[in-house]
Amino acid sequence: MMFQDGQIVRHIKTGREYRIFAGPDRCALEWSGERVYMYRRRENPQGMLWIRRAAEMEDGRFEVVL
């Protein structure tokens, strides 16, 4: 499942929620071209931005909340 920009997703194992900022349709690692997601913890909108490989985000460890 591909997540959309602005969606809220939950990490199934930890229960933490994140907002997707950019998906693999417009975000990639410079050195490899590998497609990634950029996201941030929902309760900390000014906090750290995280990047994760699209394959990991889409393998069932995250689910859509909103």
C-alpha positions as CSV (number, residue, x, y, z in Angstrom):
1,M,0.0,0.0,0.0
2,M,1.4,3.4,-1.0
3,F,0.7,6.2,1.6
4,Q,-0.2,9.7,0.5
5,D,1.3,13.0,1.5
6,G,-0.5,14.4,4.6
7,Q,-1.8,11.0,5.7
8,I,-1.5,9.9,9.4
9,V,0.0,6.4,9.8
10,R,0.6,4.3,12.9
11,H,3.6,2.0,13.4
12,I,1.9,-1.2,14.4
13,K,4.6,-2.4,16.8
14,T,5.1,0.8,18.7
15,G,1.6,2.4,18.3
16,R,3.3,5.8,17.4
17,E,1.6,8.0,14.9
18,Y,3.3,9.9,12.1
19,R,2.4,12.3,9.3
20,I,3.7,11.6,5.9
21,F,5.4,14.6,4.3
22,A,6.6,13.1,1.1
23,G,6.2,9.8,-0.5
24,P,8.3,7.7,-3.0
25,D,6.6,9.4,-6.0
26,R,8.6,12.6,-5.1
27,C,11.3,11.6,-2.6
28,A,14.5,9.5,-3.2
29,L,18.0,9.1,-1.8
30,E,20.4,11.1,-3.8
31,W,23.2,8.6,-3.9
32,S,21.1,5.5,-4.9
33,G,17.9,6.8,-6.3
34,E,16.1,4.5,-3.9
35,R,12.5,5.7,-3.2
36,V,11.7,6.7,0.4
37,Y,9.1,8.3,2.6
38,M,9.7,11.4,4.7
39,Y,7.6,11.6,7.9
40,R,7.4,13.2,11.3
41,R,5.9,12.2,14.7
42,R,2.4,13.5,14.9
43,E,2.6,14.9,18.4
44,N,5.8,16.8,17.5
45,P,5.1,18.8,14.3
46,Q,8.4,20.8,14.6
47,G,10.4,17.7,15.5
48,M,12.8,15.5,13.6
49,L,12.0,14.4,10.1
50,W,12.6,10.8,9.4
51,I,13.3,8.9,6.2
52,R,12.5,5.3,5.6
53,R,12.8,3.1,2.5
54,A,9.4,2.7,0.7
55,A,9.7,-1.1,0.8
56,E,9.8,-0.9,4.6
57,M,6.9,1.5,5.0
58,E,4.8,-0.6,2.7
59,D,5.5,-4.0,4.1
60,G,2.7,-4.0,6.7
61,R,4.5,-2.4,9.6
62,F,2.4,0.8,9.2
63,E,-1.3,1.3,8.9
64,V,-3.4,4.4,7.9
65,V,-5.1,6.3,10.7
66,L,-6.4,9.3,8.8
